[in-house]
Amino acid sequence: MGNAKKPRKVAILIYENVEILDFTGPYEVFLAGSKRGEDFSVYTVAEEKLPVHALGNLSINPNYSIYDCPTPDILIIPGGWGARKEMHNQKITNWINEISNKVELVLSVCTGALLLAQANLLDGLQLTTNRNAINELREVAPDSAEIIENSRYIDNGKIILSAGVSAGIDMSLYVVGKLLGKERAVEAASLMEYDWKN
């Protein structure tokens, strides 16, 4: 009994005007790929433990605040219109920077890359984001980074970035496969009835 494997903790940051599928897509993938919670424990985190309103005024109650969040193994930073404001929120970007030192993987979806840029995590990496936000990323990305257009996701090792909205699902399935084997990712996509072109 003492040798039971602990599930990897997957924290998904949410904030005002976050894109709904940017965070619910990866949430669903890690849930579907978790073997009923055996391999992944997924939760949301926000700056404060107060309701957050995603795009379209969808109200979400975060599981944790950045002040009481269990240290995750995987951190997911989604995008959305709110990313343009939150990228200037030093409490959030400082937290991302600090927690990134303790995690196994950092994933971004869409304009979540803007938050990673402001958290100083993108030096020397290959980057992508939503095709409509490439120029915004170019403005804040370090000179040492290379922006790759028309890519669904890019694996830099510890930091993996994806393009917009549904690309976050593809990236998350890729990560499930990277960690647990491709069969598990295919099984998760099948459970979701998602046509994954891996």
N, C-alpha and C positions, 0 to 999 in steps of 0.2 A: 504493500500500500504506500509506503514512503517514497517509492520510486515513480509515482504518478507524475506524468509530464504536465507542467503548468501551461495553460494556453497563452499564446502571445497576446499582449495587450495592444489594442489598436485604438488610438485616440484620434478623433476627427474634430478639428477646430470648426466652430460655427460662429457666425457674427451677423450683425444686421445686414440684410440684403445679400446674403450668401445665395449662390445659385443652387436651387433645390437638388437637381440631379448630380451636381458636383459632389455633394456629400452623401446623398442617399444611394447613389449608384455604388460607390465603394463600400458603403455600409452593407448593402445587400450582398455584394460579392463576398466580403469577408464572413458574413453570416452564413451564406450558402456554402462557402468553402471550409467552414469551421468544424464539420462533423458534429453538429448539435452542440457547439460550444467547446468541443474538446481541444481544438487547435487555435482558435481566436476568440478573444473577449473584446467586443466592440463597444465603444462608448463615445459620447460627445462631450466637448469641453468648450467653454466660452470664457470671455474675460470675467464676467460675473455670473453667479448662479441664478440668473433671472431669465425669463422668457426672451427668446431671440426671434425676430421676425425675418424670415427668409424672403426672397423675391415673391411677389404675389401676396404678401402679408401672411404667409404660413407661419404659425407660431409653434416654436419648438422649445421644450424645456431641456436645457443641457444637463447631463449627468453630473458634471463637475465644473468648477471654475478653474482658471489657471493657477489659483492659489492652493487648491486641495486635490488637484488631479493626480491620480497614481501615475508614476513614471511609466510611459508606454514603451513598447518595443518598436512599434510602428506609429509614426505621426503622419497624419494626412491633412494637408492644407488645401481646401477647396477654393474656388474663385467665385466670381459674381461681381455685380456692380459695387457691392460693399467693399471689395478688395481695394478699390481706389482710395477709400477713406482709411481703412484699417492699415494699409501699408505705411501710413504716417502715425500710427498709434504705437508709440515706443514701448508701452507695457506689453503689447502683443508681440512685436518684433523682438524685443529683448527675451521674452519667454521662449519664443521659437528658437532663438539662437542658443539659449542656455539648455533647453530640453534636448536639442538636436545632438548635443555632446553625449547624451545618455541613451539614445535610441539606436536600434539596429538599422532602421530605414526611415527616410523622410520622403514622402510622396507629395507632389502637388498636382492639382487639377486646374487647368485653365489659368485664370489670372491669380491663382494662388502663388504662381511664380513671382509675382510682384512682391508679395510678402517675404518670400525666401530671399529675393534680391536685397530688400531693405534689412533683412536679418543677417546680411553678409555671409550667405551660405553658398554662393554660386561661382566663386572664383575658379577659373580654369575649366568650367564644366560646359557641356553641350546643353543647350536650353531649348525648350519649346513652350508654347502656350496657345490659346485660342487664336486662330488666324487673324481675327479682328483686333487682337491686342498685341500683335508682334511689335508694332512701333512703340507702344507703351513700355514693353519689356526692354526694347533696345535702349530706351532713355535711362533706365535704372540699372541695367545689367552691367557688371564689371567689364572693363576692356578685355580682360583675359578670357571671357566666356565667348562661346560661339553659338549663335542662334540658328537653329535648324527649322526651316519652315516645312510645312506639309508632312509632319511626322506625328503619328498618333501618340507615341510615347518614346522617351529616351532614357536608357538606363546608364547612369554614371557610377554605378556601384551602390554607394550608400544613398545617394539622392537620385530619385527617379521623377521625371516631369512628364506631364501629359498635356495634350491639346485640350480643346473645350468639351465640356459637358459629357457626352457619351464616351469620349476617349478615356475618361477616368475609370469607366467600367473595364475597358480593354486593359488599361494599365494594372488595375487591381487584379484581374484574372491572371495577367502575366506574373504578378508578384506572388499570388497563391501558387502558381506553377513553379516559380523560382524557389520558393520555400518548401513546398510539399510535393512537388512533382507535377508534371503536366497533366497526368490523369486526373488529379484532384481538381485542377482548373477546368478541365473539360467537363467534369462531373458538375461543378458549380454552375458553369454556363448552361448546362442541360437542365439543371434544377430551375434556373431562372428563365428557361426557354429563350435564351439570348443567342443570337447568331454570331458567335465569336469567330472572327477570322484571325487565328493566331499565327 
